Amino acid sequence: MEQVCSECDFDASAVGVGQVAVALGPVAERIVEHLRALPGDVVRHRPGPGIWSPIEYLGHLRESMAFHRWLIERAAAEQTPVIPTVDPDASVAAADYHNGDLADLLGQFERRVARLRETMTQLDEDLARRTVDVDGRVVSVALVARSALHECHHHDGDIVRAGQG
């Protein structure tokens, strides 16, 4: 959850908390469009060792949108909840997204984005300043919201690259 991503140059600080919910919609729509445009064999192809296939990126984003919403809800319900980190590689492998149904995963992703955006529209300044402790790193709800947008922006680029390679 960094402010500026060294890999995709996304600058989370450039997006106001009130803008995150609005900005998330078009980014999520692009992800869906990019995935629907890929041939079935490409959707499941891992372009290299340690690189997820496009459908695995989608599965990760599906989980990530729910996780970010849950973090915001936890911060609203309690003071600085302590949250352990999740190993995304282990989670993607355990869920077997590689063999998942693309249409089902796209629908789930879209619903989770919609619920996250709805949660984000309820962020006032007090809630945006509340914090969560993610494995020893205390971050604001505002950064959690921006992180969700970054995840989609970043992995949309990964999906495009994986589809090309």
C-alpha positions as CSV (number, residue, x, y, z in Angstrom):
1,M,0.0,0.0,0.0
2,E,2.5,2.6,-1.1
3,Q,1.7,6.1,-2.3
4,V,3.5,5.9,-5.6
5,C,4.0,2.4,-7.2
6,S,7.5,1.8,-8.5
7,E,6.2,-0.6,-11.1
8,C,3.1,1.1,-12.6
9,D,3.7,4.7,-11.5
10,F,0.3,5.0,-10.1
11,D,0.2,7.9,-7.6
12,A,-2.3,7.2,-4.9
13,S,-1.8,10.7,-3.4
14,A,-3.1,12.3,-6.5
15,V,-6.6,10.8,-6.0
16,G,-8.8,12.4,-3.3
17,V,-10.7,9.9,-1.1
18,G,-14.0,11.2,-2.5
19,Q,-12.8,10.5,-6.1
20,V,-11.8,6.9,-5.5
21,A,-15.3,5.4,-5.8
22,V,-15.9,7.3,-9.0
23,A,-12.5,6.4,-10.5
24,L,-12.8,2.8,-9.6
25,G,-15.8,2.2,-11.9
26,P,-14.0,2.9,-15.2
27,V,-10.9,1.1,-14.2
28,A,-12.9,-2.0,-13.3
29,E,-14.8,-1.7,-16.6
30,R,-11.5,-1.7,-18.5
31,I,-10.4,-4.8,-16.7
32,V,-13.6,-6.6,-17.7
33,E,-13.3,-5.4,-21.3
34,H,-9.7,-6.5,-21.5
35,L,-10.5,-10.0,-20.2
36,R,-13.5,-10.5,-22.4
37,A,-11.4,-9.6,-25.5
38,L,-8.8,-12.4,-24.8
39,P,-9.1,-15.8,-26.4
40,G,-9.9,-18.6,-23.9
41,D,-6.4,-20.2,-24.1
42,V,-4.7,-16.8,-23.4
43,V,-7.0,-16.1,-20.4
44,R,-5.5,-19.2,-18.7
45,H,-1.9,-19.0,-20.0
46,R,0.9,-18.0,-17.6
47,P,3.4,-16.0,-19.6
48,G,6.3,-16.9,-17.4
49,P,7.4,-18.4,-14.1
50,G,5.9,-16.6,-11.2
51,I,3.5,-14.6,-13.4
52,W,-0.2,-15.2,-13.1
53,S,-2.5,-15.8,-16.0
54,P,-5.1,-13.1,-16.8
55,I,-7.8,-15.2,-15.1
56,E,-5.6,-15.5,-12.0
57,Y,-5.2,-11.8,-11.9
58,L,-9.0,-11.5,-12.0
59,G,-9.4,-13.9,-9.2
60,H,-6.9,-12.0,-7.1
61,L,-8.7,-8.7,-7.9
62,R,-12.0,-10.4,-6.9
63,E,-10.5,-11.2,-3.5
64,S,-8.8,-7.9,-3.2
65,M,-12.0,-5.8,-3.7
66,A,-13.7,-7.8,-0.9
67,F,-10.7,-7.5,1.3
68,H,-10.5,-3.8,0.9
69,R,-14.2,-3.4,1.7
70,W,-13.7,-5.6,4.8
71,L,-10.8,-3.5,6.0
72,I,-12.9,-0.3,5.7
73,E,-15.8,-1.9,7.5
74,R,-13.5,-3.2,10.3
75,A,-12.0,0.2,10.7
76,A,-15.5,1.7,11.0
77,A,-16.5,-0.8,13.6
78,E,-13.4,-0.8,15.9
79,Q,-10.4,1.3,16.7
80,T,-7.3,0.2,14.6
81,P,-8.1,-3.4,14.1
82,V,-5.1,-5.7,13.7
83,I,-5.2,-7.6,10.4
84,P,-2.7,-10.3,9.4
85,T,-1.4,-10.1,5.8
86,V,-2.5,-12.6,3.2
87,D,-0.1,-14.3,0.8
88,P,-1.7,-13.5,-2.5
89,D,0.2,-16.3,-4.4
90,A,-1.0,-18.9,-1.9
91,S,-4.6,-17.6,-2.0
92,V,-4.7,-17.6,-5.8
93,A,-3.3,-21.1,-5.9
94,A,-5.7,-22.4,-3.2
95,A,-8.7,-20.9,-5.1
96,D,-7.7,-22.6,-8.3
97,Y,-8.7,-19.6,-10.4
98,H,-6.7,-21.0,-13.3
99,N,-9.6,-23.5,-13.8
100,G,-12.3,-21.0,-12.9
101,D,-15.2,-20.0,-15.0
102,L,-14.4,-16.6,-16.6
103,A,-18.0,-15.4,-16.8
104,D,-18.7,-16.3,-13.1
105,L,-15.5,-14.6,-11.9
106,L,-16.2,-11.5,-14.0
107,G,-19.7,-11.2,-12.4
108,Q,-18.3,-11.7,-8.9
109,F,-15.6,-9.1,-9.6
110,E,-18.1,-6.6,-10.8
111,R,-20.4,-7.2,-7.8
112,R,-17.5,-6.8,-5.4
113,V,-16.4,-3.6,-7.0
114,A,-20.0,-2.2,-6.8
115,R,-20.2,-3.1,-3.1
116,L,-16.8,-1.6,-2.5
117,R,-17.7,1.6,-4.3
118,E,-20.9,1.8,-2.3
119,T,-18.9,1.5,0.9
120,M,-16.5,4.1,-0.3
121,T,-19.3,6.6,-0.9
122,Q,-20.0,6.5,2.8
123,L,-16.4,7.6,3.7
124,D,-16.5,10.9,5.5
125,E,-13.4,12.7,6.8
126,D,-13.6,11.0,10.2
127,L,-13.8,7.5,8.8
128,A,-11.1,8.2,6.2
129,R,-8.7,9.1,9.0
130,R,-9.4,5.9,11.0
131,T,-6.7,3.3,10.8
132,V,-6.1,-0.4,10.4
133,D,-3.0,-2.3,11.5
134,V,-2.0,-4.5,8.6
135,D,0.6,-6.9,9.9
136,G,2.3,-4.1,12.0
137,R,1.9,-1.3,9.5
138,V,-0.8,1.2,10.5
139,V,-2.5,2.7,7.5
140,S,-5.5,5.1,7.1
141,V,-8.8,4.1,5.6
142,A,-8.1,6.7,3.0
143,L,-5.0,4.8,1.9
144,V,-6.9,1.5,2.0
145,A,-9.4,3.0,-0.4
146,R,-6.7,4.4,-2.7
147,S,-5.0,1.0,-2.5
148,A,-8.0,-0.7,-4.0
149,L,-7.9,1.7,-6.9
150,H,-4.2,1.0,-7.3
151,E,-4.7,-2.7,-7.3
152,C,-7.2,-2.5,-10.2
153,H,-5.0,0.0,-12.1
154,H,-1.8,-2.0,-11.6
155,H,-3.3,-5.4,-12.4
156,D,-5.1,-4.2,-15.4
157,G,-1.7,-3.5,-16.8
158,D,-0.6,-7.0,-15.8
159,I,-3.6,-8.5,-17.5
160,V,-2.8,-6.6,-20.7
161,R,0.8,-7.7,-20.6
162,A,0.0,-11.3,-19.8
163,G,-2.5,-11.3,-22.7
164,Q,0.3,-10.2,-25.1
165,G,2.9,-12.6,-23.9
